[in-house]
Amino acid sequence: MPSLYFQRLRSASGLARSLFIYWRPGRQRGLQRLYRPFIQPGAIAFDIGAHLGDRSAAFQRLGATVVALEPQPNLAKWFRRMVNKPNVTLLPLAAGPSPGFAEIAISSGNPTLSTLATDWREQIGERNAGFSHVRWEQRLRVPVITLDRLIDEYGEPSFIKVDVEGFEADVLAGLSCPVAALSVEFVAGALDVGRACVEHLSALGDYRYNVVVGEQRHFQWSEWQPPQATIQWLADGANDVPSGDLYACRADHPLVLNDVK
């Protein structure tokens, strides 16, 4: 069938593009510089929405024991090819607010943009022109675990990376303890997701925040910001940043304490 042929062609093209973006030469060095303050040898790190494993690889090379979640079989297959290390555990699971099952919508042409967030998926194309071309042609029922359950099974992480295309606040809803540090993705057109993440973390503990724009590997702000300033930045449109990652550190984290000194 032509439609099946073109779907496979789109899938191969999308995967090749993602491999180039996330595994291009020199990227690992930058990622390791970014994550070194969060991960000491022997620490535990969670990679939620591991995709092709570039962040897990950086965590592992910094000496972490890594627990990675990637529910898409095709991406998980490539993850194992790119990150085949004994101290990296890859689980075919999604993370969410409660254990069970959920439906992930998969974009053949952009597999790293696949999502469990139904409302986000239905609205983001109208709110953010960068997503207007994205189509989610496939559906897959996947098992869901909470961050609390992962911590019970694997130990408390020194860092959690969450990149799940609009489902970040739902993932954090499954966390009930103030971990040392984490990051969540944000995108223009859905900045309310970032706000919900900050509000949930504020209910858990005293956090400070910083931002990495797009796929850059350095922080935008010279000082870590309190919750209200971060929420206001998001409410004001995040300086028109198309996408990036919001980093949160507990107030007793060395990165925050060094700001105070």
Secondary structure, DSSP 8 states (H G I E B T S, - for coil): -HHHHHHHHHHHHHHHHHHHHHH-TTHHHHHHHHHTTT--TT-EEEEES-TTSHHHHHHHHTT-EEEEE---HHHHHHHHHH---TTEEEES-EE-SSSEEEEEEE-SS-GGG-BS-HHHHHHHHHH-GGGTT----EEEEEEEE-HHHHHHHH---SEEEE--TT-HHHHHTT--S--SEEEEEEETT-HHHHHHHHHHHHHHS-EEEEEEETT--S-S-SS-B-HHHHHHHHHTTGGG--EEEEEEEETTSHHHHHHH-
